[in-house]
Amino acid sequence: EVQLVQSGAEVKKPGESLKISCKGSGYSFTSYWIGWVRQMPGKGLEWMGIIYPGDSDTRYSPSFQGQVTISADKSISTAYLQWSSLKASDTAMYYCARRTGSHPDIWGQGTMVTVSS
Amino acid sequence: SYVLTQPPSVSVAPGQTARITCGGNNIGSKSVHWYQQKPGQAPVLVVYDDSDRPSGIPERFSGSNSGNTATLTISRVEAGDEADYYCQVWDSSSDQVVFGGGTKLTVL
């Protein structure tokens, strides 16, 4: 079964760092782009950026460039999304998704990040 | 950047047909994909490449795309279809995935 499994919910304070993960299985992890999507509470889907685990080629949405870092470790079939200094406005659900052609087809279950003092 | 416009809400009675639109400049020249998201769940692909269905998606879900509007059609609507629906395209000029704002489908 093709699936993406994300790390668990996080509660952090403003200014703290964080790295969440997305592990792929059931397919060739290095052959598909993995993207990250933000969904703020009660809001829609926002594309953050994407990485190709085969060579770590990474593209960011202009809205998220410089705000987050996307990386991958192909040896363990895992992609990451990280923040160096969280803000309250980073509170959201974050999804990873495998891209096939021009669309995400397989989604992770989501990781809820809560940033509160 | 490319903008996709969806109506915030659509309401339909059970057994009727729901149509959710997605507007964009010359969207007919792009491949449009649709996702269903139920409360507390991750999005699920229901239509890809304008009108194809992934395995496991009922035939009641169909799509079309022409000119400046793409449409997701749900026939014989059931209570379980109540969800948020998002359209999506790949904007080649910016090399980015673009989502519409989402439409909440209410089954009356």
Interface residues (C-beta under 8 A of the other chain):
Chain A: G35 G44 L45 E46 W47 I50 R59 S61 P62 Y95 A97 R99 G101 S102 H103 P104 D105 W107 G108 Q109 G110
Chain B: S1 S31 H33 Y35 Q37 A42 P43 V44 L45 Y48 D49 P54 D84 Y86 Q88 V89 W90 S94 D95 Q96 V97 V98 F99 G100 G101 G102
